[in-house]
Amino acid sequence: MYYLSTFYKNTTKKRLQKLKIYLFPYIIFIVERKVRYLDKLAHIDRRISNIESWLPLSNEERTRLAIYKAFQEIVEALFDIISMSLVDLKIPPKDDYTNLNNLEEKGLIDKELANIMRKANGLRNRLIHRYNILSEEITLESIKNLLPELKKVRRHIESWI
């Protein structure tokens, strides 16, 4: 703080005005980016809460489909955050698995969390594309087991945003 106050005392008004003009758009960008990250995290929280409240009622087809859709949105939001963070690191985003590998190489996510994301993405792909025949019971159990793991990924991501 001392350095900043010294800077202001030793800088002319004209130079300060120029500095504000150059920094202002950058500061707005940073704030807007942070808001986008926080919006994604809030969406993840809502969908996790939805699934937790719907799981006991999963014997109805409509509820199962809502659970599948909410799970899909959680995984997609997490991968959106991963892509956004790569852009922030000046690394061009690619497919989900490559993005995850890049984040792992940069040390922003460890192997355990990356594997959780790979499992979640695999289940999301099976749900969306209906690969093979899905057992409703196994699918719901997989989602139930992945939720606490995805919460862990979410908390980790929030720590470096």
C-alpha positions, 0 to 999 in steps of 0.5 A, a space after each residue: 500500500 505504501 508503494 501505491 500511495 508513493 506512486 500517486 504522490 509522485 505522479 502528475 495528474 495528467 499521467 494518472 488520467 492516462 493510466 486510468 484510461 488504459 487500465 479501466 477497460 482491462 479492469 472491467 474485463 477482469 470483473 466481467 470474467 470473474 462474474 462469468 466464472 461465478 455464474 457458472 459455479 452458481 449454476 453448478 450449485 443449483 443443479 447439484 441441489 436439484 439432483 440431491 432433492 430429486 434422487 429420492 423421487 427417481 422412480 418417475 421417468 420425468 424425474 429421471 430425465 430431469 436428473 440426467 439433464 441437470 447432471 449434463 449441465 453440471 459437467 458442461 458448466 465445469 468444462 466451460 470453466 476449464 475452457 475459459 481458464 485455458 483462454 485466460 492462460 493463452 492456451 487455445 481450447 480444444 476438446 474436453 479431454 485435451 483441455 483437461 490434459 492441458 489444465 493438468 499439465 499446468 498444475 491447476 488440477 491434479 490427476 485425481 480430480 482430472 479422472 473424476 472429470 473424465 468419468 463424469 464426461 464419459 457418463 454425460 456422453 453416454 446419457 446424451 448420445 445414448 450409447 448402448 443401452 443404459 440401465 436406469 439403476 446403474 446410471 442413477 447410482 453412478 450420478 449419485 456416486 459422482 455428485 460428491 466427487 464433482 463437488 470436490 472438483 467444483 471447490 477446487 476450481 473455485 479456489 483458483 478462480 
